[in-house]
C-alpha cells in the first residue's frame, strides 16, 4: 500500500524510501514540461528533446475555499454537482452549482457505509448516470485487511442519498495493495468503463492506473482489467493516481496525478491511449499543471463536458499552507484546451 487517508482526507505515505524522488523544478512552474512530442501517434515513442510550445496562463480558478479533496464534477441538466473525499463526519461532501463559479453546500451524499467498511475512511467518490438512476463509486477501508477498496452505491437523485448494500468490495486488488480513486467514463460507442488506481506494495509492486469495462447498469466489471500506466518518470515520484479518462479529437486522454499529495511537488500529467483499455503512452517528460503562484500541489483531475467545452475540476493547496493541519485542498475549475495535441489548463 503506497498511501492511505485519514478522517480529514489526508493520506499517510508509506513508501518513505521513495519519498525523496521528487522533481525539484516543479514548484513555481506553470505547465513547464521538460520536453514535448508535438502530436505523436498514440503508441509512438515520444521525442522528448523538443521544447514545449504551450500557451501561457495554465491554471484553474478556485471556486470553493474549504477542504474539498479529490473532486468529481457531474453535469445534470442545468446544474453541476461536485463530490469530494470525506471531511469530518461528512462521508461524501457534495456541492451544487448553476454555473461552475458559484457553489452551494448540499451535504453528505452517502447514506451509510456497508458493514465490511471501516468508518472514517471514505475517499475519491465519483458518480455515473445510468438508465435506472445514479451509481456512485468510492474508496473505503476494508475492516478485515486494512486495505483501500472500491465500493458502489445507488440513488435516484444525483444529490443522494446513495445507498450501499454491498456485502463485500466491488473491486479490491489485495495482491497489489488495494484499489482506490475510481473514475467512470464512456467510450466512443457509449460503453461504460471504470478507471482506478492500485496502491502498490512495499515489496516492489508500483502504483498503477487501470481500466475495465462495466456492464450497462454499472453493477459489475466484465474484464479483463488493463494496466494503463505506472510510475516511470522522475517528476511522478513513487505515485500515480487520480485517473480521469476522456475521448477528445478521436483520441483517449488519460489525465492523472503524481508524486506526494501532501507536498507542492504533486502535479497533473497526462497520457494518450489507443483505446479505453490502452495501451497508453506519456508524450511529455513532465506535468501539464504544477505548482505556481499561490496554487500548490494541484491534483486529482476530473474532466467533464460543460456546454460543449471540456472542463476540469481539481484540488490544490494555497501557499504557504501546504499540508494538514494548517492547509486545505480547495476546489478549482479550469478549461482544457489543446495545442499541437497537448492539453493545457486555464482558468
C-alpha positions in Angstrom: 0.0 0.0 0.0 1.5 3.3 -1.0 -0.7 5.7 0.8 -3.9 6.0 2.9 -6.0 8.9 4.0 -7.3 9.7 7.5 -10.6 11.2 8.5 -9.7 14.7 7.4 -9.0 13.4 3.9 -5.2 13.2 4.5 -3.0 10.4 3.2 -0.2 8.8 5.2 2.6 7.9 2.8 4.2 4.5 3.4 6.8 4.4 0.7 9.2 6.6 2.6 12.2 5.1 0.9 10.9 6.6 -2.4 9.8 9.9 -1.0 13.0 11.6 -1.9 12.3 11.1 -5.6 10.8 14.4 -6.4 11.1 16.9 -9.2 12.6 20.0 -7.6 11.8 22.2 -10.5 8.0 21.8 -10.2 7.4 24.5 -7.6 6.7 27.9 -9.1 6.3 26.4 -12.6 3.2 26.7 -14.6 2.8 23.9 -17.1 6.5 23.6 -17.9 7.2 20.0 -19.1 10.8 19.2 -19.8 10.0 18.3 -23.4 7.1 17.7 -25.7 6.4 15.4 -28.6 4.1 17.6 -30.6 1.3 15.4 -31.7 2.6 11.8 -31.7 0.7 8.7 -32.7 -0.8 7.3 -29.5 1.7 4.4 -29.2 4.8 6.1 -30.7 7.8 6.6 -28.6 7.7 10.4 -27.9 10.5 12.7 -28.8 11.4 14.4 -25.5 14.1 16.6 -26.9 11.9 19.3 -28.5 11.0 22.2 -26.2 7.3 22.6 -25.3 5.5 25.4 -27.0 2.4 25.7 -24.9 0.1 28.7 -24.4 0.6 30.7 -21.2 -1.9 31.0 -18.3 -2.2 27.4 -17.3 -4.2 27.4 -14.1 -7.7 26.9 -12.7 -9.9 29.2 -10.7 -10.5 28.5 -7.1 -14.3 28.3 -6.6 -14.6 26.7 -3.1 -12.1 27.6 -0.4 -12.9 24.8 2.1 -11.2 21.5 2.2 -12.6 19.6 -0.9 -10.1 16.9 -1.9 -10.3 14.6 -4.9 -13.2 16.4 -6.6 -15.5 14.9 -9.2 -18.0 17.0 -11.1 -21.2 15.7 -12.8 -23.3 17.8 -15.1 -27.1 17.1 -14.7 -29.3 19.3 -16.8 -28.6 23.0 -15.9 -26.8 22.0 -12.7 -23.4 20.8 -11.7 -22.8 18.5 -8.7 -19.4 18.2 -7.1 -18.4 15.3 -4.8 -15.3 15.1 -2.7 -13.4 13.0 -0.1 -14.6 12.7 3.5 -14.1 15.6 5.8 -15.0 15.3 9.5 -18.2 13.3 9.8 -19.3 14.1 6.2 -18.6 10.9 4.2 -19.1 12.3 0.7 -19.0 16.1 0.6 -21.5 17.4 -2.0 -21.9 20.8 -3.6 -24.2 22.1 -6.4 -23.7 25.0 -8.8 -25.7 26.6 -11.7 -22.5 27.9 -13.4 -19.4 26.2 -12.1 -18.4 29.5 -10.4 -21.0 29.8 -7.5 -21.4 26.8 -5.3 -23.8 25.8 -2.5 -23.4 23.2 0.1 -25.7 20.2 -0.3 -24.4 17.9 2.5 -23.5 14.2 2.7 -24.5 12.2 -0.4 -23.7 8.8 1.1 -26.4 7.5 3.5 -24.3 4.9 5.3 -21.3 2.6 4.9 -21.5 -1.2 4.4 -20.6 -3.5 7.3 -17.3 -4.5 5.7 -16.1 -0.9 5.6 -14.2 0.8 8.5 -15.9 4.2 9.2 -13.8 7.3 8.9 -12.1 6.4 5.6 -14.1 7.4 2.5 -12.2 8.8 -0.5 -12.5 9.9 -4.1 -16.2 9.5 -4.9 -17.4 9.6 -8.5 -20.9 9.4 -9.9 -22.2 7.8 -13.1 -25.7 8.3 -14.6 -27.4 5.2 -15.9 -30.8 4.4 -17.3 -32.0 3.3 -13.8 -30.5 6.1 -11.8 -27.1 7.2 -10.5 -24.2 5.0 -9.4 -21.5 6.2 -7.0 -18.1 4.6 -6.9 -15.9 5.4 -3.9 -13.0 4.0 -2.0 -13.1 3.0 1.6 -11.0 0.9 4.0 -11.8 -2.8 4.4 -12.1 -3.8 8.0 -10.6 -7.3 7.6 -7.5 -6.3 5.6 -6.9 -2.6 6.3 -6.6 -2.1 2.6 -8.4 0.5 0.5 -11.1 -1.0 -1.7 -13.7 0.3 -4.1 -17.4 0.1 -3.3 -20.6 1.0 -5.1 -23.8 2.8 -4.0 -27.0 3.8 -5.9 -29.5 6.7 -5.8 -32.4 8.0 -7.8 -31.0 11.5 -7.4 -27.5 12.9 -8.1 -27.5 14.6 -4.7 -28.3 11.3 -2.9 -28.8 9.8 -0.6 -26.7 7.0 -2.2 -27.3 3.6 -0.6 -24.7 0.9 -0.4 -26.0 -2.6 0.4 -22.8 -4.5 -0.6 -21.6 -7.4 1.4 -18.0 -7.1 0.0 -15.9 -4.7 -2.0 -16.9 -4.1 -5.6 -13.2 -4.1 -6.5 -10.1 -4.8 -4.4 -6.7 -5.8 -5.8 -5.4 -7.2 -2.5 -2.2 -8.6 -4.0 -1.4 -5.1 -5.3 -2.0 -3.3 -2.1 -5.7 -2.4 -2.6 -7.6 -0.2 -5.0 -8.7 3.5 -4.8 -9.6 6.5 -6.9 -12.5 5.1 -9.1 -13.4 7.2 -12.1 -16.1 6.1 -14.6 -16.1 7.2 -18.3 -17.8 6.4 -21.6 -16.1 5.1 -24.8 -16.8 6.2 -28.4 -19.6 3.6 -28.7 -21.3 4.6 -25.4 -19.9 1.7 -23.4 -19.2 2.3 -19.7 -15.8 1.9 -18.2 -14.1 2.3 -14.8 -10.6 3.6 -14.3 -8.8 3.4 -10.9 -5.5 3.1 -9.1 -3.9 0.1 -7.4 -2.0 1.2 -4.3 1.3 -0.8 -4.8 3.2 -2.7 -2.2 6.4 -2.3 -0.2 7.7 -5.4 -1.9 8.2 -3.5 -5.2 4.8 -3.6 -6.9 4.4 0.0 -8.2 1.3 2.1 -8.2 -0.7 1.6 -11.4 -3.7 3.0 -13.2 -6.2 0.5 -14.6 -9.3 0.4 -16.7 -12.0 -2.2 -17.2 -15.4 -2.3 -18.9 -18.6 -2.0 -16.9 -22.0 -3.6 -17.6 -24.6 -1.2 -18.9 -26.1 -1.0 -15.4 -22.6 -0.3 -14.0 -23.3 -3.1 -11.5 -20.3 -5.4 -12.4 -17.0 -5.4 -14.2 -16.8 -7.6 -17.3 -13.0 -7.7 -17.7 -10.3 -8.2 -18.4 -8.6 -5.3 -16.4 -5.9 -3.4 -18.3 -2.9 -1.7 -16.8 -2.6 1.7 -18.4 0.3 3.4 -16.8 2.7 3.1 -13.8 5.4 5.3 -12.3 8.0 5.8 -15.0 9.2 9.4 -14.8 11.2 11.3 -12.1 8.6 14.0 -11.6 6.0 11.3 -10.6 8.0 10.2 -7.6 6.6 7.0 -6.1 2.9 7.5 -7.0 0.5 7.8 -10.0 -3.2 8.1 -9.1 -6.4 10.0 -9.5 -7.2 9.0 -13.1 -9.7 10.7 -15.4 -10.2 9.4 -19.0 -11.9 11.4 -21.8 -12.2 10.9 -25.6 -11.3 14.1 -27.5 -10.5 14.6 -31.2 -10.5 10.9 -31.8 -8.0 10.1 -29.1 -8.4 8.9 -25.5 -6.6 11.2 -23.0 -5.8 9.9 -19.5 -5.3 12.7 -17.0 -3.7 11.7 -13.7 -1.9 13.0 -10.6 1.5 12.0 -9.5 4.0 12.5 -6.6 3.2 13.0 -2.9 -0.3 14.6 -2.4 0.7 16.5 0.7 3.5 18.4 -0.9 3.9 21.1 -3.5 5.5 18.5 -5.8 2.1 17.0 -6.5 1.1 17.7 -10.1 -1.1 16.7 -13.0 0.1 14.8 -16.1 -1.5 13.0 -19.0 -1.1 10.0 -21.3 -2.5 9.3 -24.7 -4.2 5.9 -25.1 -5.1 3.9 -28.2 -8.4 3.0 -26.6 -10.2 2.8 -23.2 -8.1 -0.3 -22.4 -4.9 1.2 -23.7 -2.1 0.9 -24.5 -1.1 4.3 -23.3 2.0 6.5 -23.8 3.2 9.6 -22.0 4.1 12.2 -24.6 5.8 14.5 -22.1 8.5 14.1 -19.6 6.9 16.5 -17.1 3.5 17.5 -15.8 1.0 19.8 -17.6 0.0 21.5 -14.4 2.3 22.1 -11.5 2.6 24.5 -8.5 2.5 28.1 -9.5 1.7 31.4 -7.7 -0.2 30.6 -4.6 -1.6 27.4 -6.1 0.4 24.4 -4.7 0.3 20.7 -5.5 -2.6 20.7 -8.0 -4.0 17.2 -8.4 -6.9 14.7 -8.7 -8.2 16.0 -12.0 -11.8 15.3 -13.1 -12.5 16.1 -16.7 -16.1 16.7 -17.9 -18.1 18.5 -20.6 -19.9 21.7 -19.9 -21.8 23.5 -22.7 -19.7 21.7 -25.3 -16.4 22.8 -23.6 -14.0 20.4 -21.9 -13.6 21.4 -18.3 -11.5 20.0 -15.4 -12.0 20.1 -11.6 -9.0 19.6 -9.4 -7.9 20.4 -5.9 -4.8 22.4 -4.7 -3.3 23.8 -1.6 -2.9 27.5 -1.1 0.6 28.6 -0.2 2.1 28.9 2.3 -0.3 26.4 3.9 0.7 23.2 2.3 -0.3 20.0 4.1 -2.6 19.3 7.1 -3.5 20.5 9.6 -2.8 24.1 8.5 -3.8 23.8 4.9 -6.9 22.8 2.9 -7.2 21.4 -0.6 -9.7 23.8 -2.3 -11.8 23.1 -5.4 -10.5 24.6 -8.6 -12.3 24.6 -12.0 -10.4 25.1 -15.3 -10.9 24.8 -19.0 -8.9 22.2 -21.1 -7.7 23.3 -24.5 -5.2 21.7 -26.9 -2.1 23.0 -28.7 -0.5 20.6 -31.1 -2.4 17.7 -29.5 -1.1 18.6 -26.0 -3.7 19.6 -23.4 -3.3 22.7 -21.2 -5.5 24.1 -18.4 -6.5 27.7 -18.0 -8.9 29.4 -15.6 
